[in-house]
Amino acid sequence: MAEAKVHGFLFLRVPAGLRNPQGAKRTKEAVEAAERTEGVLAIYPYSLIGLRADADLGFWIAATDLEKYQSAAREILHTGLEVTCTLWGFVRPSQYTGRSGTSVQVPGKRLRYLIVYPFSKTHAWYQLPEEERRNMMREHARVGHGFKGIEQLLLYSTGLADWEFVVGYETDDPERFSELVMALRSTAARPYTLRDTPIFTARSGSLEEILEEVFGTGIKAEVGT
């Protein structure tokens, strides 16, 4: 079975001229075409309505390689939706544990909320002895594992983008996730985080549900055709 080695997140704004049944239908057709792209294993839609001022809609694309991810993204971007942010990276084993930092199942059923952000470490982090870094990451993981019901996707993009990593979390309880973040910020590794914004919080749903919410009421019959 093919494996998702690349994950990407597109966050988009719907221009006023597309906020109508025709815009919703065009977006639906583009997503369905992207889903048929060879090497694309899954595409999940999200609503960001009221959660950010600069994005209405999000898509999580899982693909076998970077070119397949780009092919799917191209289908969606040709709709005329305005790109707010793209975050992407590769799945690979951790240099500290040898295990993947990913617990989400793709393809699979999604939890209710997705929280995604890029982050980078400071230069000082990489000058520390490897064993010291490994111990701090073990503490980090131990704290994280204490919060059940929160799944993680860790992506690597060092040297390929403006960030070094992208982390995605899934949860049905966003308040509980906020507690996790506060706990992680008290660990020894926290001072070595250079950047961990922008943060995108989005709600999962079927494609028809998300398009109905994002493009406006009264269009479900249109996008369902």
Secondary structure, 3 states (H helix, E strand, C coil): CCCCCEEEEEEEECCHHHCCHHHHHHHHHHHHHHHCCCCEEEEEEEECCCCCCCCCEEEEEEECCHHHHHHHHHHHHCCCCEEEEEEEEECCECCCCCCECCCCCCCCCCCCEEEEEEEEECHHHHHCCHHHHHHHHHHHHHHHHCCCCCEEEEEECCCCCCCCEEEEEEECCHHHHHHHHHHHCCCCCHHHEEECCCCEEEEECCHHHHHHHHHCCCCHHHHCC
